[in-house]
Amino acid sequence: MLELRPTCENCDKALPPDSDEAMICTYECTFCKECVETLLENVCPNCGGGFEKRPIRPKGQLTKHPAKKQKVYKPVEFKVFEKLKAEKKDIAPRNR
């Protein structure tokens, strides 16, 4: 079951279950669309993979399968991340 994490890991922006701004990688690392597009350039700083729009769980299912409440807030260390981003950003995620 997808966790539906409540905030961007980098900037702590709220990403409620119905957010169109939530982006996830294959491990469910969760970032806002702005961070993914402008800072991360579609490279997950945790795994090197790409991002996709997080699906929106139907409201009727949130009672049975609620969104996660615990935040994962660990701002990206850009000095460390720059090397990974440089290696991966020009490679399509499916080819990484």
Rosetta blueprint (number, residue, H / E / L):
1 M L
2 L L
3 E L
4 L L
5 R L
6 P L
7 T E
8 C L
9 E L
10 N L
11 C L
12 D L
13 K L
14 A E
15 L L
16 P L
17 P L
18 D L
19 S L
20 D L
21 E L
22 A E
23 M E
24 I E
25 C L
26 T L
27 Y L
28 E L
29 C L
30 T E
31 F E
32 C E
33 K H
34 E H
35 C H
36 V H
37 E H
38 T H
39 L H
40 L L
41 E L
42 N L
43 V L
44 C L
45 P L
46 N L
47 C L
48 G L
49 G L
50 G L
51 F L
52 E E
53 K E
54 R L
55 P L
56 I L
57 R L
58 P L
59 K H
60 G H
61 Q H
62 L L
63 T L
64 K L
65 H L
66 P L
67 A L
68 K L
69 K L
70 Q L
71 K L
72 V L
73 Y L
74 K L
75 P L
76 V L
77 E L
78 F H
79 K H
80 V H
81 F H
82 E H
83 K H
84 L H
85 K H
86 A H
87 E H
88 K H
89 K L
90 D L
91 I L
92 A L
93 P H
94 R H
95 N H
96 R L
